[in-house]
Amino acid sequence: SSPSCQCTQYAPPRYTPPRPAEQEAERTASQAPVLAGLRQNRPGVPARVPGRFARRSYNIASLAVAPTDSPENSRITIVVDVEATPLEQITKQLFKLIHVVKITELHPTEAVERELVLATVKATPDVRGQVLEDVQIFEGKILAVGPDQLTVSLDGHPAKIDDFEELLRPYGIVELQRTGRVALPKLERQAHGLPKSG
């Protein structure tokens, strides 16, 4: 009789939920307060913010600068480590920059926040179907397809981006870029005579 086959079926890598300590760290990061403001469009202004923070050893988690509806100003959104430095002290340093017009603290419960991530992950033929399925579950997009890699994108709340990144990690992340958080204040539920939504 022929010897029995000792073959084992390949199982694609699956997402392993982070340990409680890791979950708490991610939750703390995603719930960190955001400083949002306006600054004048002047040469060298974007570099002055991280430069001032670096001189005082402030830790910037993310910094996003983008145009607004006004050609004179850009919106700046900063997420900082408030455990190491009081938020009031950071705000004072920002106001010392003469081209900063306005700074507002946006707590996560009072803001609409979004972030974008681009990632190239390993996706050999034996696991590609699973990668595509996971991206679809998160409502992400496939941007480019290679012989054994995929480039994907996802936009959403920072906590969702954290979960998506951890989901991709077992497959093998080749490159990854996150834009950092952008945020606007939440709108009032009752305005202009409209009924309050339930």
C-alpha positions as CSV (number, residue, x, y, z in Angstrom):
1,S,0.0,0.0,0.0
2,S,1.2,3.5,-0.8
3,P,2.4,5.6,2.2
4,S,-0.2,8.1,3.6
5,C,0.3,11.7,2.6
6,Q,1.7,14.0,5.3
7,C,0.5,17.2,3.5
8,T,-0.7,20.1,5.5
9,Q,-3.1,22.7,4.2
10,Y,-1.8,26.3,4.0
11,A,-3.6,28.7,6.1
12,P,-3.3,32.4,5.2
13,P,-2.2,34.8,8.0
14,R,-5.1,36.2,10.0
15,Y,-5.6,39.3,12.0
16,T,-4.6,38.8,15.6
17,P,-6.4,41.3,17.9
18,P,-3.9,43.4,19.9
19,R,-3.5,42.6,23.5
20,P,-5.4,44.8,26.1
21,A,-2.3,47.0,26.7
22,E,-1.8,47.6,23.0
23,Q,-5.5,48.3,22.5
24,E,-5.4,50.9,25.3
25,A,-2.3,52.5,23.7
26,E,-4.1,52.7,20.4
27,R,-7.2,54.1,22.0
28,T,-5.3,56.7,23.8
29,A,-3.5,57.8,20.6
30,S,-6.8,57.9,18.6
31,Q,-8.5,60.0,21.3
32,A,-5.7,62.5,21.7
33,P,-6.9,66.1,21.4
34,V,-6.3,67.9,18.1
35,L,-5.1,71.4,17.6
36,A,-6.6,72.9,14.5
37,G,-6.0,76.4,13.2
38,L,-5.2,78.7,10.3
39,R,-1.9,80.1,9.3
40,Q,-0.9,82.6,6.6
41,N,0.6,81.3,3.4
42,R,4.1,82.6,3.8
43,P,7.4,81.0,2.7
44,G,8.9,78.9,5.5
45,V,5.9,78.9,7.8
46,P,5.2,75.1,7.6
47,A,8.8,74.4,8.7
48,R,8.6,76.8,11.7
49,V,6.0,74.7,13.6
50,P,8.0,71.4,13.8
51,G,11.1,73.5,14.3
52,R,9.7,75.2,17.3
53,F,8.4,72.0,18.7
54,A,11.7,70.2,18.2
55,R,13.7,72.9,20.1
56,R,11.4,72.2,23.1
57,S,11.4,68.5,22.7
58,Y,7.6,68.3,22.0
59,N,6.5,65.1,20.4
60,I,4.3,65.6,17.3
61,A,2.2,62.6,16.5
62,S,1.1,64.1,13.2
63,L,1.1,67.4,11.4
64,A,-1.1,68.1,8.4
65,V,-1.1,71.4,6.4
66,A,-3.5,71.9,3.5
67,P,-5.2,74.7,1.5
68,T,-8.5,76.2,2.6
69,D,-11.2,78.1,0.7
70,S,-9.1,81.2,1.1
71,P,-5.9,81.6,-1.0
72,E,-4.3,83.6,1.9
73,N,-4.5,80.9,4.6
74,S,-3.9,77.2,5.0
75,R,-5.4,74.9,7.7
76,I,-3.0,73.3,10.1
77,T,-3.9,70.2,12.1
78,I,-1.6,69.0,14.9
79,V,-1.8,65.9,17.1
80,V,0.7,66.1,20.0
81,D,1.6,64.0,23.0
82,V,-0.2,65.9,25.8
83,E,1.1,63.4,28.4
84,A,4.6,64.8,28.0
85,T,3.6,68.5,27.6
86,P,0.5,70.4,28.8
87,L,-1.7,71.4,25.9
88,E,-1.9,75.0,27.1
89,Q,1.9,75.3,26.8
90,I,1.9,73.9,23.3
91,T,-0.9,76.3,22.3
92,K,1.1,79.3,23.6
93,Q,4.1,78.2,21.6
94,L,2.0,78.1,18.4
95,F,0.6,81.6,19.0
96,K,4.2,82.9,19.3
97,L,4.5,82.2,15.5
98,I,3.4,85.5,14.0
99,H,1.8,83.9,10.9
100,V,-0.5,81.7,13.0
101,V,-3.9,83.3,12.8
102,K,-6.1,81.0,14.9
103,I,-5.7,77.9,17.0
104,T,-8.6,75.8,18.4
105,E,-8.5,72.6,20.5
106,L,-10.8,69.9,19.1
107,H,-11.6,67.1,21.5
108,P,-12.3,63.8,19.6
109,T,-15.9,63.8,21.0
110,E,-16.5,67.3,19.5
111,A,-14.8,66.8,16.1
112,V,-15.2,65.0,12.8
113,E,-11.8,63.3,12.2
114,R,-10.5,61.5,9.1
115,E,-7.2,60.1,8.0
116,L,-5.9,58.4,4.8
117,V,-3.5,55.5,4.6
118,L,-1.7,54.1,1.6
119,A,0.0,50.7,1.9
120,T,1.8,48.2,-0.3
121,V,1.4,44.7,1.1
122,K,2.7,41.3,0.0
123,A,0.0,39.4,-1.8
124,T,1.2,36.2,-3.4
125,P,-1.3,34.2,-5.4
126,D,-2.1,31.8,-2.4
127,V,-3.2,34.7,-0.1
128,R,-4.3,37.4,-2.6
129,G,-7.9,36.4,-2.4
130,Q,-7.8,36.8,1.4
131,V,-6.1,40.2,1.2
132,L,-8.7,41.4,-1.3
133,E,-11.5,40.1,1.0
134,D,-10.0,41.9,4.1
135,V,-9.7,45.2,2.1
136,Q,-13.3,44.9,1.0
137,I,-14.5,44.3,4.5
138,F,-12.9,47.6,5.6
139,E,-14.3,49.3,2.5
140,G,-10.8,50.1,1.2
141,K,-9.6,50.5,-2.4
142,I,-7.2,48.6,-4.5
143,L,-5.0,51.1,-6.2
144,A,-2.4,49.0,-8.0
145,V,-1.8,45.3,-8.6
146,G,1.6,43.6,-9.0
147,P,2.7,40.0,-9.4
148,D,3.0,39.5,-5.7
149,Q,2.0,42.8,-4.1
150,L,-1.0,45.1,-3.8
151,T,-1.2,48.8,-3.1
152,V,-4.3,49.7,-1.2
153,S,-5.9,52.7,0.4
154,L,-8.4,53.5,3.1
155,D,-9.8,56.7,4.6
156,G,-11.7,56.9,7.8
157,H,-11.5,57.6,11.5
158,P,-8.0,57.2,12.9
159,A,-9.1,54.2,15.0
160,K,-10.3,52.5,11.9
161,I,-7.0,53.2,10.2
162,D,-5.2,51.7,13.2
163,D,-7.2,48.5,12.9
164,F,-6.7,48.3,9.2
165,E,-3.0,48.6,9.5
166,E,-2.9,45.8,12.1
167,L,-5.0,43.6,9.8
168,L,-2.5,44.0,7.0
169,R,0.6,43.5,9.1
170,P,0.6,39.6,9.1
171,Y,0.7,39.6,5.3
172,G,3.8,41.7,5.2
173,I,3.7,45.5,4.8
174,V,6.2,46.6,2.2
175,E,5.6,50.4,2.4
176,L,3.0,52.4,4.3
177,Q,2.2,56.1,4.5
178,R,-0.4,57.8,6.7
179,T,-1.4,61.4,6.1
180,G,-2.0,62.3,9.7
181,R,-5.3,63.4,11.1
182,V,-7.5,66.2,9.7
183,A,-10.5,67.5,11.7
184,L,-13.3,70.0,11.7
185,P,-15.7,70.8,14.6
186,K,-18.9,68.8,14.7
187,L,-22.0,70.6,13.5
188,E,-24.8,71.4,15.9
189,R,-27.6,68.8,15.7
190,Q,-30.2,71.6,16.0
191,A,-29.7,74.6,13.7
192,H,-31.8,76.9,11.5
193,G,-35.0,75.5,13.0
194,L,-34.3,71.9,12.0
195,P,-35.5,69.2,14.4
196,K,-32.9,67.5,16.5
197,S,-32.0,64.2,15.1
198,G,-32.6,61.1,17.2
